[in-house]
Amino acid sequence: MSYKGYLIDLDGTIYLGNEPIKAGKTFVEELQKREIPFLFVTNNTTKEPSAVKLSLANQFDIHVNETDIYTATLATIDYMREKGLGNKVYIVGEEGLKKGILESGFIHEEKTPDYVVVGLDREINYEKLKTATLAIRNGAHFIGTNPDKNLPTDEGLIPGAGSLLALFETATNQKATVIGKPNAIIMEKALERLKLTKDDVIMVGDNYETDILAGIDNGIDSLLVLTGFTPKEAVPTLKKKPTFVINSLDEWSF
């Protein structure tokens, strides 16, 4: 089946941790050769698009434009601008998230922010927890960058942004507006960036819970590639089936 554009996950799909996936590089280069628009859609908020671009080039010899990369940070900024509640924000997150939001025109505020944005923060402390909780309870709009409960590492699964969201939802008795995959906000904003419709594109990824459900739940065709998070043995048990399942991106026909 022919698609006018591709929404593509990164880790586990184009590369795996610090290891290259040869088929991922070939896949991207084939899209470029055919001049098919694509957008890397990632829940990772720890790196800015410029850093992701450099990492792809230096680590994996994959050369793309910064505008080909759409992070949950960018989607959060787009959402806040559209929401239009103000420009004051308190951020629980790392440098990539903070820098991206503040450089886009929002102002850091601890007492009376318009928004509280919660992402992955590996230097979380009780003071940050307290400040964000009080701000949300005082009326700040509560945003989560992504719902990822865990991050895979060499040591095993460790807490992700979704784990922090669960803590704040308990402390504030409020549900966060969650931006990242598989939620609608990041997918709708990504389509706006590509200037394409749901019927025009396919979502490509290795993680059924985020990438593939982002397609299924939002009416977008999905391609599950078995090079990362979701193993082959799990496919028969999936309640909602991806549009396509392949072992490697080398198997895909454009």
DRENFIKE-666141 format. One record per residue (C-alpha): residue in one letter; x negated, y, z negated. Coordinates in steps of 0.001 Angstrom, whole numbers, plus 500000, padded with zeros to 6 digits. Layout:
DRENFIKE-666141
AXYZ...
This chain:
DRENFIKE-666141
M500000500000500000S498720503443500893Y498615506242498299K497988509941498846G496147510309495534Y494638508389492623L494685508985488868I491740507081487431D490514506170483953L486779506292483253D485386504031480504G486121500396481295T487181501262484830I484349503241486469Y481719502318483873L481643500314480648G480118502173477728N476587502919478870E476627500206481519P477489500861485173I480280499006486937K479033498671490512A482552498379491895G483507501613490129K480853503607491950T481804502010495282F485486502764494616V484830506472493996E482585506757497037E485248505126499218L487836507659498029Q485417510461498856K484650508962502276R488351508698503087E488995512214501657I491692510858499345P492298513215496374F491628511756492949L491514512889489347F489748511207486457V492302511305483634T490722510679480247N491890510846476628N488327511649475543T488154515132473979T484569514961472707K483070516018476058E483873518943478341P484410518243482068S480984519725482822A479374517206480455V481397514332481925K480280515381485410L476617515393484340S476962512043482605L478515510445485697A475691511786487857N472757511075485543Q473839507743484076F475804506164486906D474797507997490103I478433509009490671H478699512541492019V481984514394491683N483218517943491172E484084519282487729T487615519839489043D487910516069489602I487925515547485820Y491039516127483698T490642515581479975A493183515539477159T491582518844476082L492532520496479386A496026519005479200T496389520347475640I495369523831476805D497827523681479705Y500579522549477324M499937525336474794R499876527973477509E503182526725478862K504696526498475376G503774530146474788L504046530262470995G500946532450470570N497172532227470802K496153531253467267V495038527676466697Y493475525482464042I491555522535465499V490635519238463886G488183517809466393E484693517823467785E482749520395469779G484142519462473183L487708520050472007K486951523211470032K484811524814472724G487292524031475472I490258525514473610L488490528602472245E486784529443475539S490190529313477262G491373532282475209F492792530826472008I491626532182468637H490582530172465572E492971530690462639E493242528686459428K496100530235457439T498816531035459969P498006529379463299D500613528957466006Y499249525487466739V497369522775464894V495542520487467332V494263517139466068G491743515074468034L488953512677467187D486762514160464445R483891512021463207E483017514687460624I486472514872459059N486612515950455423Y489271516699452845E489067520462453381K489988520047457053L492795517666456110K494157520168453594T493932523185455916A495686521435458783T498372519917456561L499255523264454981A499359524999458366I501698522364459828R503937522503456759N504043526300457139G505394526026460675A502459525559463064H503282523444466111F501630520052465515I499761518601468537G497805515372468887T495368515156471780N495804511400472217P497328508363470465D494277506063470554K494314504331467166N490896502752467639L487695503185469602P485738500123470785T482079500096469714D479263497576469435E480244497153465778G483919496592466519L487039498773466545I486718502029464591P489298504765463844G490367506969466755A492391510167467039G495629508237466613S494539507105463147L494062510735462115L497469511603463561A499055508903461399L497482510476458319F498744513976459180E502203512683460085T502386511069456652A501077514180454864T503407516590456693N506431514351457300Q506344515549460918K505723513801464225A503033515229466457T503563516172470085V501046513815471679I499397514917474918G497210512059476161K497922508768477934P500367507060477950N502471510137477227A504221512199479877I502485515540479276I499020514636480551M500478512737483505E502747515587484570K499913518110484263A497578515820486226L500110515606489053E500355519397489064R496578519567489445L496640517175492404K499734518877493874L501300515467494440T504439513664493254K504824510462491227D505616508516494385D502398509696496032V499903508364493479I498762505314491542M497292505154488026V494128503014487845G492737501755484543D491516498926482344N493617499587479234Y497199498370479395E498222500306476276T497132503696477602D496329503715481337I498895501235482589L501737502269480296A501001505842481384G502010504696484843I504879502405483881D506482504785481359N506293507735483752G507485506115486962I504037505894488582D502628502759490213S499795501192488225L496665499165488967L495188497166486080V491538496261486619L490180493552484320T486749495060483693G487357496610480286F489848496697477430T492679494387478523P491506490792479121K492772488474481857E494373486106479341A496632488922478092V498215489589481500P500862486792481394T502117488085478027L502616491723479084K506285492678478726K506181495308481471K504022494245484376P501579496541486190T502292497069489880F498960495416490685V496350493422488728I492819492822490074N489603491431488624S487405494117490185L487914497346492080D486064495679494947E489278493716495545W491373496824496207S492508497605499749F493084501273500526
